[in-house]
């Protein structure tokens, strides 16, 4: 595997349950989710440095470091991040991800680290 990107950002992504709200039969992203995604997309674009999007198969390794031991499902925080990679122009589409590895650690600060590899 060839490493394409290694980036660590402050904070943890919102869970799927906190990402969407419903009103009058319509679903929409919360303000917090939109702001978080915008920050991740900006960070990814800067780190990617205007290279063309990868069109080959990729592996994505995500490490969440949480500052507390509150209960949350690790998989509920991933979808928002996969979408950010496509929206930032790092990959064409999140369906290119053939290997997804998610890890949770505990530390002093909430952070999310991404490593993207070419398969």
Secondary structure, DSSP 4 states (H G I P E B T S, - for coil): -EEEEEEEEES-PPPHHHHEEEETTEEEE-HHHHHHHHHHHHHHHHHHTTPPPB-S-EEEEEEEEESS-----GGGGTHHHHHHHHHTTSBS-GGGEEEEEEEEEE-SS-EEEEEEEE-
